[in-house]
Amino acid sequence: MAKKFYKEQFLKSNLYKNKKDLINTLLKDNELYSRNDVDKIIKKYMEGII
């Protein structure tokens, strides 16, 4: 099972440092996400699906 993190942890991550605005907008506070979840959410947004 993939490790899950809160939005705040992704905002502090160097891995997503260039996507902080997207993370802040697309993820919900107090909800857990895996890296795979976040990558999928960002990809869908960038493709205009959301």
ChimeraX attribute file (.defattr): number of C-alpha atoms within 10 A of each C-alpha:
attribute: neighborCount
match mode: 1-to-1
recipient: residues
	/A:1	4
	/A:2	9
	/A:3	9
	/A:4	14
	/A:5	15
	/A:6	15
	/A:7	22
	/A:8	16
	/A:9	12
	/A:10	21
	/A:11	18
	/A:12	11
	/A:13	12
	/A:14	10
	/A:15	11
	/A:16	17
	/A:17	12
	/A:18	11
	/A:19	13
	/A:20	18
	/A:21	11
	/A:22	16
	/A:23	20
	/A:24	14
	/A:25	9
	/A:26	15
	/A:27	19
	/A:28	13
	/A:29	10
	/A:30	10
	/A:31	11
	/A:32	15
	/A:33	19
	/A:34	15
	/A:35	15
	/A:36	12
	/A:37	14
	/A:38	20
	/A:39	14
	/A:40	12
	/A:41	17
	/A:42	18
	/A:43	13
	/A:44	12
	/A:45	13
	/A:46	11
	/A:47	8
	/A:48	8
	/A:49	8
	/A:50	10
